[in-house]
Amino acid sequence: MSKTILVATEKPFAKKALKRMRKIIHNAEGFDLRLLERYNGTELHEAMTDADALIVRSDKVIDTVIKSAKKLKIVVRAGAGYDNIDVEAASAQKVTVMNTPGQNSNGVAELAFGLMLGLIRRKYLGGPGTELKGKSIGLHGFGHIGKCMAQIAKGFNMKVFAFDPYVDKKEMKELDVKPCKYAEELYKKVNFISLNIPVNEKTERSINYKLLKKARKRVVLVNTARKDLIDEKGLMRIMNERPEFMYASDIAPTWKIEMEEKFPMRTLFTTKKMGAQTVEANTNAGVAAVNQVIDFFEKGDVTFKVN
Ligand code: 3PG
């Protein structure tokens, strides 16, 4: 009997990505694709009953979703951050959880520069702005996205610094990136700060007032990572205290409207999470997810297992 791969996305994959995913599933034989887009909670629970594999994006995979799936063996998050999946509940039910690291990094990195440019070009409203050339950027996190950002920053002739306690300094130096020992050191040094770290119990609300206070004058903080990294009270306080502090993000803060009203030229927010919203990123992550599911069933491959 063929295995059902349920692709459940509240924010659908690009058509081209889906076409590629369908083709791979069709060619593999023994697998069926079931597509659930812009669904509600009940629909997801129902669809899970006969799913052997689940592929999602930022969709919340809570414990009841996992429990409603008696046949489920694997969940693949087509993307990097898997904080949307209840990994503990999955492990308890012996369900393998994977992500597709690096597949959508370039899309996220390019958006971070788009947001930076939007702010320093004063939202393209006509007034004179400033340039990236010769300025310094601090990469808070030097994983796949951080590395993409370093490459792009070099193209803009920026000086690049990074802080990441989990990455060997040698790796940074090889890419002409100056390592910082502490986050505070990074924040003190640079004109632009980009958050490229996952959210977990260690990093949640770690971007707080104390840290932001260290940032140099006229800094632009860009968050294309996760909302929960930011201590929003601390951010609001720094925005109020420092009339030159700028913040851009594709994950709007709780006080989005208030911030936009108070600091119209110092904030820039997209309408929804946009980092990986490119045809290329969707295709890379979607294709990787499908291949990982098939390899898991056919070869027992657990290369990208996170639990
Ligand atoms: C990721 O963690 O891979 C990104 O945040 C992209 O998320 P998305 O699939 O919801 O666009």
Residues whose N, C-alpha, C, O or C-beta is under 5 A from the ligand:
A	BS01	3PG	R57 S58 A78 G79 A80 G81 A225 K273 A276 Q277
